């Protein structure tokens, strides 16, 4: 029987009104503006853009404000907004080789051409709380030096010259799009990369960490990590040519993994690849590790049954909006479902009790155990 | 400049410059340049998404990354020139100004607009890019080797 229950409108309205008041907090404290969030919580903005799968810093900052800083709620808002946008088209694949780098490091070659450029990094900070930030002060200023050249050579290209690393086959195939077709398995690498780049940072990090710790051993070097600005170029159909219509900040990570060779391939290095919206280096490195772990079949490696090798497991659980939707729905009213379970448990207990009574008088009671399963 | 002799490379250049310009800066330069022309919409500003793509390993097969907000519009000046605006983000006024400048660059006002709008935008974009590259350069590591004092 399905029972429709009405009511609760007033409670819901009042709950939302209180939510708005709590969001604002103490009115004696200045209200956060969207530009303040965009400029001063930019890494949070980056995460919302990456997992919301929509590059728009102002919109992500607004979502963070609306969500009171709950990142998954903010990502949810962006995903919902994204579905309302008509698709104008697709851009040409970004040329990360032409990136204007803010940061570019290699853990494999000390004297890499172009140099080790640290950029605005938390690395080498002492992770001590800086109480000076609690006081208002003058805006800090960075140092400057002779500008870097426009582009940086790609580290894996050096290994590629000697044939020491598995090459990437160039292609201009149209990649599948998980926002347009339902996910099917086996997914293939392009779909995996799309799912990973918008996947939950914590989940992808956990999967990557598991491979480092030995679940399908995958402990690569970061061949190169670069963060910077790339141009976005799209074909303008009504004009018949392509125009660079914007710029996005991306983080790219290329890992170099040892590969001892297979029956058909000589010993060489293999690659994992991460590319994420914004300055998101933990996510990009994690993505590269998981990408590499999921490539076991194409590289002829053994399936060790590790979670990070299981494409269906990883891709089905990487999306935090899907996950939280299913998880959080269990807090919504399930009165009728629960009522039926309650009745079942009461009946089973009554039957067991009855059977117990009759067992004492010589009967048996196995059927109640079966019924409970 | 007429439609037939329109240099595509030059047009790509200014359309890109207008698209990447800070919207508030383009607005003030355009208002200063004065004489906003009459026009009719061919396509009023529309906000949509463009799917961005990357390549495996940076150079291999493409994959979809995620979308970017884009606003586009098309308009026709009273004198007949058609301007297109395609800009990143959701700023309809920005797309409209980009399309107006695109159209005006096909008229006798091209040189004037190049000097008053495009040249300052280009110079400022160069300063912004160079300043960022200079800050990055200051964080480049200079390795040095310790002499160990052995013969």
Contacts between the chains, C-beta under 8 A, distances in Angstrom:
chain1	res1	chain2	res2	distance
A	49	B	66	7.7
A	50	B	66	7.2
A	53	B	66	3.9
A	53	B	67	6.4
A	54	B	49	7.0
A	54	B	66	6.4
A	54	B	67	5.2
A	54	B	68	7.2
A	54	B	69	6.7
A	55	B	52	6.9
A	55	B	66	6.5
A	55	B	67	7.0
A	55	B	68	4.1
A	55	B	69	7.3
A	56	B	68	7.0
A	56	B	69	4.3
A	56	B	89	6.6
A	56	B	90	7.0
A	58	B	89	7.2
A	58	B	90	7.7
A	59	B	69	6.9
A	59	B	90	7.2
A	82	B	49	6.6
A	82	B	67	6.3
A	85	B	47	6.8
A	85	B	48	5.3
A	85	B	49	3.9
A	85	B	67	7.1
A	85	B	69	7.0
A	86	B	46	7.2
A	86	B	48	4.4
A	86	B	49	7.3
A	87	B	48	6.5
A	87	B	49	5.6
A	87	B	50	7.7
A	87	B	51	6.9
A	87	B	67	7.7
A	88	B	48	3.9
A	88	B	49	6.5
A	88	B	50	5.2
A	88	B	70	5.5
A	88	B	72	6.4
A	89	B	50	5.7
A	89	B	51	7.5
A	90	B	50	6.4
A	90	B	51	4.1
A	90	B	52	7.6
A	90	B	53	6.3
A	90	B	64	7.6
A	91	B	50	5.5
A	91	B	51	6.8
A	91	B	52	5.0
A	91	B	53	6.1
A	91	B	68	7.5
A	92	B	53	7.2
A	93	B	53	4.3
A	93	B	54	6.0
A	93	B	55	4.8
A	93	B	62	4.5
A	94	B	52	6.5
A	94	B	53	6.9
A	94	B	54	5.8
A	94	B	55	7.9
A	94	B	65	7.8
A	96	B	54	7.1
A	96	B	55	7.7
A	96	B	58	4.8
A	97	B	58	6.1
A	97	B	59	7.2
A	100	B	129	6.4
A	100	B	132	7.0
A	100	B	133	6.7
A	101	B	136	6.3
A	102	B	132	6.6
A	102	B	135	7.8
A	102	B	136	5.3
A	103	B	136	7.1
A	103	B	139	7.7
A	110	B	143	6.3
A	111	B	143	7.3
A	115	B	140	4.5
A	115	B	141	6.7
A	116	B	140	6.6
A	116	B	141	4.3
A	117	B	136	5.3
A	117	B	137	7.4
A	117	B	139	5.7
A	117	B	140	4.9
A	117	B	141	7.8
A	118	B	139	4.1
A	118	B	140	7.5
A	118	B	141	6.7
A	119	B	136	5.9
A	119	B	139	5.7
A	120	B	139	7.8
A	121	B	139	8.0
A	142	B	135	4.8
A	142	B	138	6.8
A	143	B	135	7.3
A	143	B	138	4.1
A	144	B	131	7.2
A	144	B	134	3.9
A	144	B	135	5.7
A	144	B	137	7.3
A	144	B	138	5.4
A	145	B	134	6.0
A	145	B	137	4.0
A	145	B	138	4.1
A	145	B	140	7.2
A	146	B	134	7.0
A	146	B	137	5.7
A	147	B	130	5.1
A	147	B	133	3.6
A	147	B	134	4.6
A	147	B	136	7.9
A	147	B	137	5.7
A	148	B	133	4.6
A	148	B	134	8.0
A	148	B	136	5.2
A	148	B	137	4.8
A	148	B	140	7.4
A	150	B	133	7.9
A	154	B	58	6.2
A	154	B	59	7.7
A	156	B	57	6.8
A	156	B	58	7.7
A	168	B	55	7.5
A	168	B	56	5.5
A	168	B	57	3.7
A	168	B	58	7.6
A	168	B	59	5.2
A	168	B	60	3.0
A	168	B	61	7.5
A	169	B	60	5.8
A	169	B	61	6.6
A	170	B	59	6.5
A	170	B	60	6.3
A	170	B	61	7.5
A	171	B	60	6.6
A	171	B	61	3.8
A	171	B	62	7.1
A	172	B	62	6.9
A	173	B	61	6.0
A	173	B	62	7.0
A	174	B	62	7.7
A	175	B	53	6.8
A	175	B	61	7.2
A	175	B	62	5.0
A	175	B	63	4.8
A	175	B	64	5.4
A	176	B	64	7.7
A	177	B	51	6.9
A	177	B	64	5.0
A	178	B	64	7.6
A	179	B	64	7.7
A	189	B	56	6.4
A	189	B	61	7.6
A	189	B	63	7.4
A	190	B	56	7.3
A	190	B	61	6.2
A	190	B	62	7.0
A	190	B	63	3.8
A	190	B	64	7.4
A	191	B	63	7.5
A	193	B	54	7.4
A	193	B	56	6.8
A	193	B	63	4.3
A	194	B	63	5.5
A	194	B	64	4.7
A	194	B	65	7.0
A	197	B	54	7.8
A	197	B	65	5.6
A	197	B	66	6.6
A	198	B	66	5.8
A	229	B	132	7.9
A	231	B	16	7.9
A	232	B	50	7.3
A	232	B	52	6.3
A	232	B	68	6.3
A	232	B	88	7.0
A	234	B	50	5.8
A	234	B	70	7.8
A	234	B	86	7.1
A	236	B	84	6.5
A	236	B	86	6.2
A	238	B	74	6.9
A	238	B	84	6.6
A	239	B	11	7.9
A	239	B	84	6.3
A	241	B	8	5.5
A	241	B	12	6.2
A	242	B	12	7.4
A	243	B	12	5.3
A	243	B	15	4.7
A	243	B	16	5.5
A	243	B	19	7.0
A	243	B	86	6.3
A	244	B	12	7.7
A	244	B	16	4.1
A	244	B	19	7.2
A	244	B	20	7.2
A	245	B	15	7.7
A	245	B	16	6.9
A	245	B	19	4.3
A	245	B	20	7.8
A	245	B	50	7.9
A	245	B	70	6.5
A	245	B	86	4.6
A	245	B	87	6.3
A	245	B	88	5.9
A	246	B	19	6.0
A	246	B	20	6.2
A	246	B	68	6.6
A	246	B	70	7.4
A	246	B	87	7.1
A	246	B	88	2.9
A	246	B	89	7.6
A	247	B	20	6.0
A	247	B	88	7.4
A	248	B	52	6.9
A	248	B	68	6.4
A	250	B	54	7.8
A	252	B	58	6.5
A	254	B	57	6.5
A	254	B	58	6.8
A	271	B	57	5.3
A	273	B	56	5.5
A	273	B	57	5.2
A	273	B	58	7.4
A	275	B	54	4.3
A	275	B	58	7.9
A	275	B	65	6.5
A	277	B	65	7.2
A	277	B	66	6.1
